[in-house]
Amino acid sequence: MSPRPDPNLDDLLSDRLIQAVMRADRVDPHALRAMLGGVTSRVARRRAAAPTRPAVSFFAVPRLEWRPDRGAATAPASGLPTAFDAGCAAGACC
């Protein structure tokens, strides 16, 4: 069985459950479609105008490197102090 493609806006707005929720919330489907079309065009214009830059995750984990001369895997220096730096006992920093 092949995976189903993601539904597009027409598929979502034609779904009976979504239509029932929109009726209960008094959402006009034509106004919603117009609003989403405007948002889509604004996002496309901003993406076209924005300079390209490499994707960087804020939550990136430093990659460990094994160094045979050190005998253990070490992370690149982040410049941040750790709880086990020189002059800091395990319970003293917390």
N, C-alpha and C positions, 0 to 999 in steps of 0.2 A: 504494500500500500504506500503510495507516495504522499508526502506531507502536503497539507493544504496551504495555499498561499495566505498571507495576511489579508484580512478583509479591507476593502477600500471604503471610502466615505459612503458611496451609494449602497454597498452591502450593509453597512452599519445602520444607515437611516431607513433601510427597508426592512430591518429586523422587527418582528412583531413585538418582542419584549421591549426593545428600545423605543418603539413607537408608543407603547402603553405608558412607559415612564415619562416620555416627553409630553404626552397628553395630560398625565397627572400633574406634571410640573408646569403646565401651560407654556411649553416651549414651541415656538413656531418653526417647523422644519425648514421652511424657505429662508427665514431670517438666520437660522443657525448655519445653513449651508453658505449663505452670503458672508457671514462673519468669518467662518473658517476659511473661505476662499481668500478673503482679505488678509488673514493671518498668514496663510501659505505664501501669498505673493510678497508680503513684507519680509518673511524669513528668507525667501529665495533672493530678494534684493540685497539683504544684509550679508548673506553668505557669499554672493558674487562680489560684493565690495570689500569684504574683510580680507586682510592679508592672510596667507596660509602660514601656519606654524605647526610644528610637530605636536601631536597629542601627548600630553603629559598628565598622568593621574596624580591627584593630590595625595592619594593613599598608596602610592607605589612603595613597594617593599624593596630595600636595597638588596642587590644581588650579592650572594656570598661568593667569594673567590677563594679557592684552595691554594695555598702557597706552601710548597714543600719545605722551604727554608724556615717557615714559622711553625710548621707542624699542625696547624689547625685552620679551619675556615674562618675568614674574617670579613666583616662588612666594610665597605668603604667608609672613611671618616666622614661623619655628618657635621662635625663642628659643635655638636650638642654634648653637654656633660652627661655621663651615665651615673648610675648609683654606685658603681664600683671604680670610679676614677681615683687617682692617687689622692690621699687625704680625705677620702669620704668612706666611712664605714657603712656597712649594709643598712643599719638602722638609723644612721645619723642624718641622712638626707630626707627621710620620710616624715 
